[in-house]
Amino acid sequence: MDDCLFCKIGRGDIPARHVHDDELCFAFEDIHPQAPTHVLVCPREHLASLAEARPGQEALLGHLLAVAAGIARERRLDAHRAVVNTGAEAGQSVFHLHVHLLGGRPMGWPPG
């Protein structure tokens, strides 16, 4: 989508601190980190949220999590959290599906 912030980042129209790029997704440092590690992993294909995922996209969704896990390994995070917010009431503020990879500090439960 032309007006989507994360699509613009994925295309390189807006600068970001990229930590991963491949044919299916890209990952970059969050500009307002909530933990010492806060990386966003986004599909190149625009999906507004997880609610838009359909049968046939399982490989893409799994790839996003595998990339998040790989970044966690690269950063030697003993513990981390992968979060997908779906909808404004759940905390989603950019409507392009993304996985938050958070780590580097203790995290409480329940979140929110």
N, CA, C and O atoms as a MOPAC input file, in Angstrom:
PM7 MOZYME 1SCF
protein

 N      0.84200 1    -1.18600 1     0.00000 1
 C      0.00000 1     0.00000 1     0.00000 1
 C      0.88400 1     1.24500 1     0.00000 1
 O      1.91300 1     1.28400 1     0.67400 1
 N      0.48600 1     2.23200 1    -0.74100 1
 C      1.29000 1     3.43900 1    -0.89300 1
 C      1.38800 1     4.27000 1     0.37500 1
 O      2.42300 1     4.89200 1     0.61500 1
 N      0.33800 1     4.30000 1     1.19600 1
 C      0.33700 1     5.17900 1     2.36100 1
 C      0.65400 1     4.46900 1     3.67500 1
 O      0.57400 1     5.09500 1     4.73200 1
 N      1.00300 1     3.20900 1     3.64700 1
 C      1.29700 1     2.44400 1     4.86000 1
 C      2.74000 1     2.72300 1     5.31500 1
 O      3.68300 1     2.56600 1     4.53900 1
 N      2.89600 1     3.13200 1     6.56600 1
 C      4.20600 1     3.43600 1     7.12500 1
 C      5.16900 1     2.26700 1     6.98700 1
 O      6.30300 1     2.45400 1     6.54800 1
 N      4.73200 1     1.05000 1     7.35800 1
 C      5.64100 1    -0.09200 1     7.30800 1
 C      5.92400 1    -0.53300 1     5.87700 1
 O      7.02100 1    -1.01700 1     5.59600 1
 N      4.97600 1    -0.38200 1     4.97400 1
 C      5.26600 1    -0.66100 1     3.56100 1
 C      6.34000 1     0.29400 1     3.05300 1
 O      7.23000 1    -0.11300 1     2.30600 1
 N      6.26200 1     1.55500 1     3.45100 1
 C      7.26400 1     2.53700 1     3.04500 1
 C      8.63600 1     2.16800 1     3.60600 1
 O      9.64000 1     2.29900 1     2.90700 1
 N      8.69100 1     1.70800 1     4.85700 1
 C      9.95900 1     1.27600 1     5.44500 1
 C     10.49900 1     0.07100 1     4.68400 1
 O     11.69000 1     0.01200 1     4.37800 1
 N      9.62600 1    -0.89000 1     4.37700 1
 C     10.04100 1    -2.08700 1     3.64700 1
 C     10.59000 1    -1.77700 1     2.26700 1
 O     11.51300 1    -2.44500 1     1.80100 1
 N     10.03100 1    -0.77000 1     1.61100 1
 C     10.49900 1    -0.36200 1     0.27900 1
 C     11.75500 1     0.49900 1     0.34400 1
 O     12.40900 1     0.71700 1    -0.67500 1
 N     12.09500 1     0.98700 1     1.53000 1
 C     13.24400 1     1.87200 1     1.66600 1
 C     12.91200 1     3.33600 1     1.47300 1
 O     13.81900 1     4.16400 1     1.39600 1
 N     11.61900 1     3.68100 1     1.39200 1
 C     11.21400 1     5.07900 1     1.23300 1
 C     11.41200 1     5.87200 1     2.52400 1
 O     11.61600 1     7.08500 1     2.48400 1
 N     11.35300 1     5.19000 1     3.66400 1
 C     11.57200 1     5.79700 1     4.97800 1
 C     12.72700 1     5.04400 1     5.61400 1
 O     12.71700 1     3.81300 1     5.64600 1
 N     13.72900 1     5.76600 1     6.12500 1
 C     14.87300 1     5.07300 1     6.72600 1
 C     14.49500 1     4.38300 1     8.03800 1
 O     13.62700 1     4.84300 1     8.77900 1
 N     15.16500 1     3.28200 1     8.29400 1
 C     14.99700 1     2.52900 1     9.53400 1
 C     16.27800 1     1.74600 1     9.76900 1
 O     17.07300 1     1.54300 1     8.85100 1
 N     16.46800 1     1.31400 1    10.99300 1
 C     17.63100 1     0.47800 1    11.31700 1
 C     17.25400 1    -0.97800 1    11.07700 1
 O     16.81800 1    -1.67900 1    11.99100 1
 N     17.43000 1    -1.42400 1     9.83100 1
 C     17.07600 1    -2.78900 1     9.43900 1
 C     18.02600 1    -3.79300 1    10.07300 1
 O     19.23600 1    -3.57400 1    10.13900 1
 N     17.45200 1    -4.89900 1    10.53800 1
 C     18.26600 1    -5.97900 1    11.09600 1
 C     18.07700 1    -7.27300 1    10.30400 1
 O     18.80600 1    -8.24300 1    10.51100 1
 N     17.09900 1    -7.28600 1     9.40000 1
 C     16.86100 1    -8.46500 1     8.56000 1
 C     16.07500 1    -8.03300 1     7.33000 1
 O     15.17400 1    -7.19800 1     7.41500 1
 N     16.42600 1    -8.60900 1     6.19100 1
 C     15.68600 1    -8.39900 1     4.94300 1
 C     15.75900 1    -9.67800 1     4.13300 1
 O     16.84100 1   -10.23000 1     3.93200 1
 N     14.61200 1   -10.15200 1     3.66700 1
 C     14.57900 1   -11.25800 1     2.71900 1
 C     13.37400 1   -11.06100 1     1.81100 1
 O     12.70400 1   -10.03000 1     1.88200 1
 N     13.09800 1   -12.03000 1     0.97000 1
 C     12.02000 1   -11.87300 1    -0.01700 1
 C     10.62900 1   -11.83700 1     0.61600 1
 O      9.70000 1   -11.29700 1     0.01600 1
 N     10.46700 1   -12.39800 1     1.80700 1
 C      9.15200 1   -12.45800 1     2.45300 1
 C      8.92600 1   -11.40800 1     3.52400 1
 O      7.78900 1   -11.00700 1     3.77300 1
 N     10.01200 1   -10.95500 1     4.16800 1
 C      9.82400 1   -10.03900 1     5.29100 1
 C     11.04200 1    -9.15500 1     5.50200 1
 O     12.09200 1    -9.34100 1     4.88700 1
 N     10.86600 1    -8.19400 1     6.38800 1
 C     11.94400 1    -7.31400 1     6.81600 1
 C     11.75600 1    -7.07300 1     8.30500 1
 O     10.65000 1    -7.19100 1     8.83200 1
 N     12.85400 1    -6.73300 1     8.97600 1
 C     12.80300 1    -6.46800 1    10.40900 1
 C     13.66300 1    -5.25200 1    10.71300 1
 O     14.72000 1    -5.04900 1    10.11600 1
 N     13.18800 1    -4.45500 1    11.65000 1
 C     13.90500 1    -3.22700 1    11.99500 1
 C     13.68300 1    -2.88700 1    13.45800 1
 O     12.73400 1    -3.35700 1    14.08700 1
 N     14.57800 1    -2.05900 1    13.98800 1
 C     14.49700 1    -1.62600 1    15.37200 1
 C     13.29900 1    -0.69100 1    15.55500 1
 O     13.07800 1     0.21000 1    14.74500 1
 N     12.53500 1    -0.91100 1    16.61900 1
 C     11.41900 1    -0.01900 1    16.95000 1
 C     11.97500 1     1.33900 1    17.37600 1
 O     12.95600 1     1.39800 1    18.11800 1
 N     11.35700 1     2.43200 1    16.91200 1
 C     11.86000 1     3.76300 1    17.26500 1
 C     11.45900 1     4.18400 1    18.68100 1
 O     11.99700 1     5.15400 1    19.21500 1
 N     10.52400 1     3.46400 1    19.28500 1
 C     10.12800 1     3.70800 1    20.67700 1
 C     10.23000 1     2.39800 1    21.44500 1
 O      9.21100 1     1.83100 1    21.84000 1
 N     11.46000 1     1.90800 1    21.66300 1
 C     11.62400 1     0.57100 1    22.25300 1
 C     11.04300 1     0.45800 1    23.65900 1
 O     11.15500 1     1.37000 1    24.47800 1
 N     10.42500 1    -0.68200 1    23.90800 1
 C      9.84800 1    -0.99600 1    25.20600 1
 C     10.71200 1    -1.97700 1    25.98300 1
 O     10.34900 1    -2.40200 1    27.08000 1
 N     11.85000 1    -2.33300 1    25.41300 1
 C     12.80800 1    -3.25300 1    26.04000 1
 C     14.15400 1    -3.00100 1    25.36100 1
 O     14.19600 1    -2.38500 1    24.29700 1
 N     15.26100 1    -3.47100 1    25.96200 1
 C     16.55300 1    -3.28100 1    25.31100 1
 C     16.59700 1    -3.82000 1    23.87700 1
 O     17.22300 1    -3.21400 1    23.00800 1
 N     15.94600 1    -4.93700 1    23.63200 1
 C     15.72800 1    -5.41100 1    22.26500 1
 C     14.25100 1    -5.23200 1    21.95100 1
 O     13.39400 1    -5.79300 1    22.63300 1
 N     13.95600 1    -4.46200 1    20.93500 1
 C     12.58000 1    -4.29900 1    20.45400 1
 C     12.64500 1    -4.15800 1    18.94100 1
 O     12.87500 1    -3.07600 1    18.40000 1
 N     12.43900 1    -5.27800 1    18.28500 1
 C     12.51500 1    -5.36400 1    16.82800 1
 C     11.13000 1    -5.69400 1    16.29100 1
 O     10.39700 1    -6.48400 1    16.88700 1
 N     10.77800 1    -5.09100 1    15.17100 1
 C      9.51800 1    -5.38200 1    14.49600 1
 C      9.81000 1    -6.21300 1    13.25700 1
 O     10.65400 1    -5.84900 1    12.43900 1
 N      9.10900 1    -7.32800 1    13.12500 1
 C      9.26300 1    -8.22400 1    11.97600 1
 C      7.97200 1    -8.12800 1    11.16700 1
 O      6.89300 1    -8.43800 1    11.67300 1
 N      8.08400 1    -7.70100 1     9.91400 1
 C      6.91500 1    -7.39300 1     9.07700 1
 C      6.94800 1    -8.17700 1     7.76700 1
 O      8.01100 1    -8.33300 1     7.16600 1
 N      5.80100 1    -8.66800 1     7.32500 1
 C      5.77300 1    -9.27000 1     5.98300 1
 C      5.86700 1    -8.17900 1     4.91800 1
 O      5.38800 1    -7.06300 1     5.12200 1
 N      6.47500 1    -8.49900 1     3.79900 1
 C      6.51000 1    -7.53300 1     2.69200 1
 C      5.10000 1    -7.34100 1     2.12200 1
 O      4.72200 1    -6.24400 1     1.71100 1
 N      4.34500 1    -8.42400 1     2.10900 1
 C      2.94600 1    -8.34400 1     1.66700 1
 C      2.15600 1    -7.56400 1     2.70300 1
 O      2.26700 1    -7.83500 1     3.89900 1
 N      1.36700 1    -6.60600 1     2.26300 1
 C      0.58000 1    -5.82200 1     3.21100 1
 C     -0.62600 1    -6.62100 1     3.70100 1
 O     -1.50300 1    -7.00300 1     2.92600 1
 N     -0.64000 1    -6.85600 1     4.98800 1
 C     -1.81000 1    -7.38500 1     5.69400 1
 C     -2.03400 1    -6.41100 1     6.83500 1
 O     -1.10100 1    -6.14300 1     7.59300 1
 N     -3.22900 1    -5.87600 1     6.98500 1
 C     -3.46500 1    -4.87300 1     8.01600 1
 C     -3.25000 1    -5.44100 1     9.41200 1
 O     -2.77400 1    -4.73400 1    10.29900 1
 N     -3.59300 1    -6.70600 1     9.61600 1
 C     -3.43100 1    -7.33300 1    10.92800 1
 C     -3.47400 1    -8.84600 1    10.76900 1
 O     -3.69900 1    -9.36800 1     9.67700 1
 N     -3.25600 1    -9.52700 1    11.86900 1
 C     -3.33800 1   -10.98600 1    11.86100 1
 C     -4.74000 1   -11.44800 1    11.46700 1
 O     -4.90300 1   -12.54000 1    10.92100 1
 N     -5.74000 1   -10.63200 1    11.73700 1
 C     -7.11500 1   -10.98300 1    11.38300 1
 C     -7.30600 1   -11.14600 1     9.88100 1
 O     -8.24800 1   -11.81300 1     9.45400 1
 N     -6.43400 1   -10.55200 1     9.06900 1
 C     -6.54100 1   -10.68100 1     7.61000 1
 C     -5.85500 1   -11.92800 1     7.06400 1
 O     -6.00500 1   -12.24300 1     5.88300 1
 N     -5.10800 1   -12.64000 1     7.90000 1
 C     -4.40700 1   -13.84400 1     7.43100 1
 C     -5.42400 1   -14.89100 1     6.98700 1
 O     -6.46200 1   -15.07700 1     7.62100 1
 N     -5.11200 1   -15.55400 1     5.91500 1
 C     -6.02200 1   -16.53300 1     5.31600 1
 C     -5.31200 1   -17.86900 1     5.11600 1
 O     -4.08300 1   -17.93000 1     5.14200 1
 N     -6.08700 1   -18.94300 1     4.91500 1
 C     -5.46300 1   -20.21800 1     4.56700 1
 C     -4.54500 1   -20.02700 1     3.35600 1
 O     -4.87600 1   -19.30800 1     2.41400 1
 N     -3.41600 1   -20.67100 1     3.40500 1
 C     -2.41800 1   -20.51500 1     2.36000 1
 C     -1.29500 1   -19.57500 1     2.77500 1
 O     -0.26200 1   -19.51000 1     2.11000 1
 N     -1.49100 1   -18.84700 1     3.87200 1
 C     -0.45500 1   -17.92900 1     4.34500 1
 C      0.27800 1   -18.46300 1     5.57700 1
 O      1.01000 1   -17.72700 1     6.23800 1
 N      0.07800 1   -19.73600 1     5.87800 1
 C      0.72300 1   -20.32800 1     7.05400 1
 C      2.24300 1   -20.25000 1     6.97000 1
 O      2.90600 1   -19.98300 1     7.97200 1
 N      2.79700 1   -20.48000 1     5.78700 1
 C      4.25400 1   -20.44300 1     5.63000 1
 C      4.78300 1   -19.03000 1     5.90600 1
 O      5.82100 1   -18.87700 1     6.54900 1
 N      4.09600 1   -18.02300 1     5.43800 1
 C      4.49600 1   -16.63900 1     5.69800 1
 C      4.45600 1   -16.34200 1     7.19000 1
 O      5.40600 1   -15.78100 1     7.73700 1
 N      3.36900 1   -16.71200 1     7.85000 1
 C      3.23600 1   -16.44700 1     9.28500 1
 C      4.30700 1   -17.18500 1    10.07800 1
 O      4.88400 1   -16.62800 1    11.01200 1
 N      4.57200 1   -18.41900 1     9.71500 1
 C      5.63500 1   -19.17800 1    10.37000 1
 C      7.00100 1   -18.56300 1    10.12200 1
 O      7.85800 1   -18.56400 1    11.00500 1
 N      7.20300 1   -18.04200 1     8.92900 1
 C      8.47800 1   -17.40200 1     8.58800 1
 C      8.72800 1   -16.18900 1     9.47700 1
 O      9.85200 1   -15.97200 1     9.93000 1
 N      7.69000 1   -15.39900 1     9.72700 1
 C      7.83800 1   -14.22900 1    10.59800 1
 C      8.34200 1   -14.64600 1    11.98000 1
 O      9.23800 1   -14.01500 1    12.53900 1
 N      7.75900 1   -15.71100 1    12.52100 1
 C      8.18600 1   -16.19100 1    13.84200 1
 C      9.59200 1   -16.78300 1    13.78800 1
 O     10.37700 1   -16.59400 1    14.71800 1
 N      9.91800 1   -17.49200 1    12.71600 1
 C     11.26100 1   -18.06100 1    12.58700 1
 C     12.31400 1   -16.95700 1    12.49400 1
 O     13.40000 1   -17.08800 1    13.05700 1
 N     12.00200 1   -15.88500 1    11.79800 1
 C     12.93500 1   -14.76000 1    11.70600 1
 C     13.09900 1   -14.11300 1    13.08200 1
 O     14.21600 1   -13.78400 1    13.48200 1
 N     11.99500 1   -13.93100 1    13.80700 1
 C     12.08300 1   -13.37400 1    15.16300 1
 C     12.96000 1   -14.25600 1    16.04800 1
 O     13.79000 1   -13.74700 1    16.80100 1
 N     12.78200 1   -15.56200 1    15.96300 1
 C     13.59400 1   -16.48900 1    16.75800 1
 C     15.06900 1   -16.39700 1    16.37000 1
 O     15.93900 1   -16.45900 1    17.23900 1
 N     15.35600 1   -16.25000 1    15.09300 1
 C     16.73500 1   -16.12200 1    14.63400 1
 C     17.39400 1   -14.85000 1    15.14900 1
 O     18.55900 1   -14.86400 1    15.54500 1
 N     16.65200 1   -13.76100 1    15.14500 1
 C     17.18900 1   -12.50800 1    15.67800 1
 C     17.45700 1   -12.65100 1    17.17700 1
 O     18.47200 1   -12.16800 1    17.67900 1
 N     16.54300 1   -13.31700 1    17.88900 1
 C     16.74400 1   -13.55100 1    19.32600 1
 C     18.01300 1   -14.37100 1    19.55800 1
 O     18.77800 1   -14.07400 1    20.47500 1
 N     18.24500 1   -15.39300 1    18.74400 1
 C     19.46600 1   -16.19700 1    18.87400 1
 C     20.71100 1   -15.35400 1    18.59500 1
 O     21.69400 1   -15.42000 1    19.33400 1
 N     20.65700 1   -14.55600 1    17.51500 1
 C     21.79500 1   -13.69700 1    17.16300 1
 C     22.14700 1   -12.75500 1    18.30700 1
 O     23.32000 1   -12.45800 1    18.53200 1
 N     21.14400 1   -12.29100 1    19.02000 1
 C     21.36000 1   -11.33600 1    20.10800 1
 C     21.56200 1   -12.02700 1    21.45800 1
 O     21.67000 1   -11.37800 1    22.49900 1
 N     21.60900 1   -13.35500 1    21.41000 1
 C     21.84600 1   -14.16600 1    22.60800 1
 C     20.84400 1   -13.85600 1    23.72500 1
 O     21.21300 1   -13.73500 1    24.89300 1
 N     19.59000 1   -13.73100 1    23.34500 1
 C     18.53400 1   -13.50200 1    24.33200 1
 C     18.14400 1   -14.83900 1    24.94700 1
 O     17.62200 1   -15.71600 1    24.25900 1
 N     18.39300 1   -14.99200 1    26.22400 1
 C     18.00700 1   -16.22400 1    26.91000 1
 C     16.49200 1   -16.34600 1    27.00300 1
 O     15.94500 1   -17.44900 1    26.96900 1
 N     15.82300 1   -15.20900 1    27.12000 1
 C     14.36300 1   -15.17200 1    27.17800 1
 C     13.90200 1   -13.98800 1    26.32500 1
 O     14.57100 1   -12.95800 1    26.24800 1
 N     12.77800 1   -14.15700 1    25.70800 1
 C     12.22600 1   -13.07200 1    24.88900 1
 C     10.72900 1   -13.29400 1    24.72300 1
 O     10.19600 1   -14.34700 1    25.07100 1
 N     10.08000 1   -12.30100 1    24.19500 1
 C      8.64500 1   -12.37000 1    23.95000 1
 C      8.38000 1   -11.96100 1    22.51000 1
 O      8.96200 1   -10.99300 1    22.01900 1
 N      7.50500 1   -12.69500 1    21.83100 1
 C      7.03700 1   -12.35200 1    20.48600 1
 C      5.55800 1   -12.02400 1    20.60700 1
 O      4.76600 1   -12.84800 1    21.06400 1
 N      5.19000 1   -10.82500 1    20.19700 1
 C      3.82700 1   -10.31900 1    20.39500 1
 C      3.25400 1    -9.84900 1    19.07100 1
 O      3.93800 1    -9.18600 1    18.29100 1
 N      1.99300 1   -10.19500 1    18.81600 1
 C      1.25500 1    -9.67500 1    17.66900 1
 C     -0.00800 1    -9.02600 1    18.21000 1
 O     -0.89800 1    -9.70700 1    18.71900 1
 N     -0.08100 1    -7.71000 1    18.09700 1
 C     -1.28600 1    -6.97900 1    18.50100 1
 C     -2.22600 1    -6.91700 1    17.30500 1
 O     -1.80700 1    -6.59400 1    16.19300 1
 N     -3.48400 1    -7.22300 1    17.53600 1
 C     -4.46800 1    -7.20800 1    16.45400 1
 C     -5.62300 1    -6.30400 1    16.84100 1
 O     -6.44200 1    -6.65600 1    17.69100 1
 N     -5.68500 1    -5.13900 1    16.21600 1
 C     -6.73900 1    -4.18200 1    16.49100 1
 C     -6.30100 1    -3.11200 1    17.48400 1
 O     -5.42200 1    -3.33800 1    18.31700 1
 N     -6.92700 1    -1.95000 1    17.38100 1
 C     -6.56500 1    -0.80800 1    18.22000 1
 C     -6.72900 1    -1.11500 1    19.70700 1
 O     -5.89400 1    -0.70100 1    20.51100 1
 N     -7.77600 1    -1.82400 1    20.08400 1
 C     -7.99400 1    -2.13000 1    21.50000 1
 C     -6.93200 1    -3.06300 1    22.06100 1
 O     -6.74900 1    -3.13200 1    23.27600 1
 N     -6.23400 1    -3.78100 1    21.19400 1
 C     -5.14900 1    -4.66200 1    21.62200 1
 C     -3.80700 1    -3.94300 1    21.60100 1
 O     -2.78500 1    -4.52800 1    21.96100 1
 N     -3.80100 1    -2.68100 1    21.18200 1
 C     -2.56900 1    -1.90500 1    21.16500 1
 C     -1.94000 1    -1.73300 1    19.79800 1
 O     -0.86400 1    -1.14500 1    19.69400 1
 N     -2.57800 1    -2.22800 1    18.74100 1
 C     -2.01400 1    -2.05300 1    17.40200 1
 C     -2.16600 1    -0.59500 1    16.98700 1
 O     -3.27200 1    -0.05500 1    16.98800 1
 N     -1.05400 1     0.04000 1    16.63300 1
 C     -1.10600 1     1.44800 1    16.22700 1
 C     -0.73200 1     1.64200 1    14.75600 1
 O     -1.09500 1     2.65600 1    14.16000 1
 N     -0.01900 1     0.69500 1    14.16800 1
 C      0.27000 1     0.71800 1    12.73400 1
 C     -0.41100 1    -0.50300 1    12.13600 1
 O     -0.14400 1    -1.63600 1    12.53700 1
 N     -1.27800 1    -0.26700 1    11.18900 1
 C     -2.10100 1    -1.35600 1    10.66700 1
 C     -1.44400 1    -2.03400 1     9.46600 1
 O     -1.92300 1    -1.99200 1     8.33300 1
 N     -0.32600 1    -2.65300 1     9.79100 1
 C      0.42400 1    -3.55800 1     8.92100 1
 C      0.89200 1    -4.64200 1     9.87900 1
 O      1.59400 1    -4.34900 1    10.84700 1
 N      0.51800 1    -5.87800 1     9.62800 1
 C      0.88500 1    -6.98100 1    10.50500 1
 C      2.36000 1    -6.91800 1    10.86200 1
 O      3.20700 1    -6.72500 1     9.99000 1
 N      2.67000 1    -7.08100 1    12.14900 1
 C      4.06100 1    -7.12600 1    12.58900 1
 C      4.16400 1    -7.88300 1    13.89900 1
 O      3.25100 1    -7.87800 1    14.72500 1
 N      5.31000 1    -8.53500 1    14.06100 1
 C      5.63400 1    -9.25300 1    15.29300 1
 C      6.62200 1    -8.39200 1    16.05800 1
 O      7.67000 1    -8.01700 1    15.53100 1
 N      6.28600 1    -8.08100 1    17.30300 1
 C      7.22300 1    -7.39100 1    18.19000 1
 C      8.10800 1    -8.45600 1    18.82500 1
 O      7.60400 1    -9.39000 1    19.44800 1
 N      9.41000 1    -8.32600 1    18.67300 1
 C     10.36500 1    -9.16600 1    19.39200 1
 C     10.91900 1    -8.30800 1    20.52300 1
 O     11.58800 1    -7.30300 1    20.28400 1
 N     10.63300 1    -8.71400 1    21.75500 1
 C     11.04700 1    -7.96300 1    22.93500 1
 C     11.93300 1    -8.83100 1    23.80500 1
 O     11.62800 1   -10.00300 1    24.02600 1
 N     13.01900 1    -8.27300 1    24.29900 1
 C     13.89100 1    -9.03500 1    25.18000 1
 C     14.92000 1    -8.14600 1    25.83600 1
 O     15.02700 1    -6.95500 1    25.54400 1
 N     15.67300 1    -8.75400 1    26.73000 1
 C     16.73800 1    -8.03500 1    27.39200 1
 C     16.36800 1    -7.45700 1    28.74100 1
 O     17.17100 1    -6.75100 1    29.35300 1
 N     15.15500 1    -7.74700 1    29.22000 1
 C     14.72500 1    -7.33000 1    30.54700 1
 C     13.65700 1    -8.28700 1    31.03100 1
 O     13.00200 1    -8.94100 1    30.21900 1
 N     13.46400 1    -8.38300 1    32.35500 1
 C     12.35900 1    -9.22300 1    32.86500 1
 C     11.01000 1    -8.64200 1    32.42300 1
 O     10.83700 1    -7.42500 1    32.35600 1
 N     10.08200 1    -9.51700 1    32.12900 1
 C      8.74400 1    -9.09800 1    31.71300 1
 C      7.71400 1    -9.76200 1    32.61200 1
 O      7.82300 1   -10.94500 1    32.93600 1
 N      6.73500 1    -9.00000 1    33.00400 1
 C      5.69000 1    -9.52700 1    33.88200 1
 C      4.57400 1   -10.18800 1    33.10600 1
 O      4.50000 1   -10.10400 1    31.88000 1
 N      3.71400 1   -10.84200 1    33.84700 1
 C      2.52500 1   -11.47700 1    33.28500 1
 C      1.37400 1   -11.24300 1    34.23600 1
 O      1.58500 1   -11.37500 1    35.44100 1
 N      0.21100 1   -10.91600 1    33.81000 1
 C     -0.17700 1   -10.76600 1    32.40200 1
 C      0.27800 1    -9.42800 1    31.83600 1
 O      0.41900 1    -8.44700 1    32.56600 1
 N      0.50700 1    -9.40200 1    30.51600 1
 C      0.87000 1    -8.13500 1    29.88700 1
 C     -0.34800 1    -7.22200 1    29.81400 1
 O     -1.48500 1    -7.67500 1    29.95100 1
 N     -0.10600 1    -5.96700 1    29.60200 1
 C     -1.20200 1    -5.00100 1    29.43200 1
 C     -1.83200 1    -4.69000 1    30.70100 1
 O     -2.77100 1    -3.89600 1    30.74600 1

